[in-house]
Amino acid sequence: MNIITPDDGSALSKVKSLSGNTVTGRFTVLAQHEDYLFSLKDGPVSILFEGGTKKQFLVEGAILRVHGGSYILTAEKIIESLPIGGEFLEECLDQRD
């Protein structure tokens, strides 16, 4: 699975999985996932690479579209986070509301 970034068109390659939260619960998308559309809750999204490296992003107003082996994450705001953990990011979002 590859993820294309809109800023410069570069790809995050060798992605093993992408995880996040929806209104109905937590999800993980693996390579070759069937076509699906996820409406994401504001909060952390995690990307796990084949070598075991993990990146975490904070998203707001996000939708993940899986179609024909492509994965498109569209969001009002995406911020790459420091490795501080999803619980901390979720607390920050809760305090903001």
Secondary structure by P-SEA (a helix, b strand, c coil): cbbbbcccccccccccccccccccccccccccccccccccccbbbbbbccccbbbbbbbcbbbbbbcccbbbbbcccccccccccaaaaaaaaaaac
